[in-house]
Amino acid sequence: MFSAFRVPKGQTWTVTALFANIAYLGIDHFTPKTPEWSINQGMSAGNAGKIIASGKTSGTQKPTGRTAQSAIGDIVEYTVKVKLPKAVKLKAGVYYESVVVPCDSTKDSLCNQGSMAAWEWRSHSAFGSIGPVS
């Protein structure tokens, strides 16, 4: 899942971190040891566009406090943040970012060991030298 953000005309942003609010179903533990992340440009339906930067980076996670009940289990939302290993400079334009966390819960029947899973995405943002961007 990607989320779009725009660097305004005449500006250059230095992105140093990305975050995503991700809700998981039936998690018994949450370990975003190395979330995968990507910043793309030129995406459209059926077109992944050009990858500007991507990788696997150590992540931090913190519960947002938002939870929900579903017919198949509790849903808990976390903010997952990754600090980029090297700052990414972006000129004016539309970009798309993604943060995906390994799903390694042994109690989550929708998750296979080592697979990627994010059951609900609420928001994503890029952090840079001028602050958060949505």
DAKA-V963720 format. One record per backbone hydrogen bond with DSSP energy under -1.0 kcal/mol. NH is the residue of the N-H (numbers start at 1). CO is the residue of the C=O. E is the energy in kcal/mol with one decimal. If there is no record, write none. Layout:
# DAKA-V963720
{{NH:CO:E} {NH:CO:E}}
This chain:
# DAKA-V963720
{{3:97:-2.3} {5:95:-2.5} {7:93:-3.0} {11:8:-1.9} {13:90:-2.8} {15:88:-3.2} {16:127:-2.5} {17:127:-1.6} {18:82:-2.4} {19:125:-2.2} {20:80:-2.2} {21:123:-2.6} {22:78:-2.9} {23:120:-2.4} {24:76:-2.7} {26:74:-2.8} {33:31:-2.2} {36:100:-2.7} {37:55:-2.6} {38:98:-1.9} {39:53:-2.9} {40:96:-3.3} {41:50:-2.1} {44:47:-1.9} {47:44:-2.9} {50:41:-3.2} {52:39:-2.9} {53:39:-1.6} {55:37:-2.1} {57:35:-1.9} {59:32:-1.2} {60:81:-2.4} {62:79:-1.7} {64:77:-2.1} {68:75:-2.1} {70:73:-1.2} {73:70:-1.2} {75:68:-3.0} {76:24:-2.3} {77:66:-2.2} {78:22:-2.8} {79:62:-3.0} {80:20:-3.1} {81:60:-2.4} {82:18:-2.9} {84:16:-2.4} {88:15:-2.5} {90:13:-3.1} {93:7:-2.0} {95:5:-3.1} {96:40:-2.5} {97:3:-2.7} {98:38:-2.0} {100:36:-3.2} {103:115:-3.4} {111:108:-1.8} {115:112:-2.7} {117:101:-1.2} {122:21:-2.1} {125:19:-1.9} {126:133:-1.0} {127:17:-3.1} {129:14:-1.4} {131:128:-1.4} {133:126:-1.5}}
